[in-house]
């Protein structure tokens, strides 16, 4: 998942619709694909909320002991609160769970209502 879920849906859904139409299950495949596109959140660029939370930073003061004036002078720096690894761990787990739910329980629900 290297693009946002909206871009992935724009690119993937026409292909999925074409394949679904050829096998006679267009609605089923489109709905399953839309569910999976919205559940993909393993990277900061995956969704708008992920991008917003990735942009949040906190200010820290870094003290330079070699600065002039005896005691170290502090410089303020901004560091991100969340790292890419945070998204990979939690987003990866959520994506796998959503995929399992879509393939099992979601598939049977879609069959019942389509």
C-alpha positions as CSV (number, residue, x, y, z in Angstrom):
1,X,0.0,0.0,0.0
2,X,2.1,2.9,-1.3
3,X,-0.7,5.2,-2.4
4,X,-3.7,6.5,-0.6
5,X,-6.8,4.4,-0.4
6,X,-8.7,6.9,-2.6
7,X,-6.1,6.7,-5.4
8,X,-6.0,2.9,-5.1
9,X,-9.8,2.7,-5.5
10,X,-9.7,5.0,-8.5
11,X,-7.1,2.8,-10.2
12,X,-8.3,-0.7,-9.1
13,X,-12.1,-0.5,-9.2
14,X,-12.4,-0.3,-13.0
15,X,-10.2,-3.3,-13.4
16,X,-12.1,-5.2,-10.7
17,X,-15.4,-4.3,-12.3
18,X,-14.2,-5.6,-15.6
19,X,-13.0,-8.9,-14.2
20,X,-16.2,-9.2,-12.0
21,X,-18.4,-8.6,-15.1
22,X,-16.6,-11.4,-17.0
23,X,-17.1,-13.9,-14.2
24,X,-20.6,-12.8,-13.4
25,X,-20.0,-11.4,-9.9
26,X,-19.3,-7.7,-10.6
27,X,-21.2,-6.3,-7.5
28,X,-19.5,-8.9,-5.2
29,X,-16.0,-8.1,-6.4
30,X,-16.5,-4.3,-6.4
31,X,-17.9,-4.2,-2.8
32,X,-15.1,-6.5,-1.6
33,X,-12.5,-4.4,-3.3
34,X,-14.0,-1.1,-1.9
35,X,-13.9,-2.7,1.6
36,X,-10.3,-3.7,1.2
37,X,-9.2,-0.3,-0.2
38,X,-10.7,1.5,2.8
39,X,-9.0,-1.0,5.2
40,X,-5.5,-0.6,3.8
41,X,-3.7,1.6,6.3
42,X,-0.1,0.3,6.7
43,X,1.7,3.4,5.7
44,X,1.4,7.1,6.6
45,X,0.2,8.0,3.1
46,X,-2.6,5.4,3.2
47,X,-5.3,7.7,4.4
48,X,-5.8,11.3,5.2
49,X,-6.0,10.7,9.0
50,X,-2.7,8.8,8.8
51,X,-1.1,11.7,7.0
52,X,-2.4,14.2,9.5
53,X,-1.2,12.2,12.5
54,X,2.2,11.6,10.8
55,X,2.6,15.4,10.5
56,X,2.2,16.0,14.3
57,X,5.6,16.8,15.9
58,X,6.7,17.8,19.4
59,X,9.4,20.3,20.3
60,X,12.4,19.1,22.3
61,X,15.3,21.1,23.6
62,X,18.8,19.8,22.6
63,X,21.5,21.0,24.9
64,X,24.9,21.6,23.4
65,X,27.5,21.3,26.2
66,X,30.2,22.9,24.0
67,X,28.3,26.1,23.5
68,X,29.8,29.4,24.6
69,X,28.8,30.9,28.0
70,X,29.7,28.0,30.3
71,X,26.4,26.1,30.7
72,X,25.1,24.4,27.6
73,X,22.6,26.4,25.6
74,X,19.5,24.7,24.3
75,X,18.2,24.6,20.8
76,X,14.7,23.7,20.0
77,X,14.1,20.9,17.5
78,X,10.9,19.2,16.2
79,X,10.7,15.5,16.1
80,X,7.8,13.4,14.9
81,X,5.7,11.6,17.5
82,X,4.9,8.7,15.2
83,X,7.4,6.8,13.0
84,X,6.7,4.7,9.9
85,X,7.3,1.6,12.0
86,X,4.3,2.6,14.1
87,X,2.1,2.6,11.1
88,X,3.6,-0.6,9.7
89,X,2.9,-2.5,12.9
90,X,-0.6,-1.3,13.8
91,X,-1.8,-0.7,10.2
92,X,-0.4,-4.0,9.0
93,X,-2.3,-5.8,11.7
94,X,-5.5,-4.0,11.0
95,X,-5.1,-4.6,7.2
96,X,-4.6,-8.3,7.7
97,X,-7.6,-8.6,10.0
98,X,-9.8,-6.6,7.6
99,X,-8.6,-8.9,4.7
100,X,-9.5,-12.0,6.7
101,X,-12.9,-10.6,7.6
102,X,-13.6,-9.6,4.0
103,X,-12.6,-12.9,2.6
104,X,-14.5,-15.0,5.1
105,X,-17.5,-13.3,6.8
106,X,-17.8,-10.5,4.3
107,X,-17.9,-12.8,1.4
108,X,-20.8,-14.8,2.8
109,X,-22.7,-11.6,3.7
110,X,-22.2,-10.3,0.1
111,X,-23.4,-13.6,-1.3
112,X,-26.6,-13.5,0.8
113,X,-27.4,-9.9,-0.2
114,X,-26.4,-9.9,-3.9
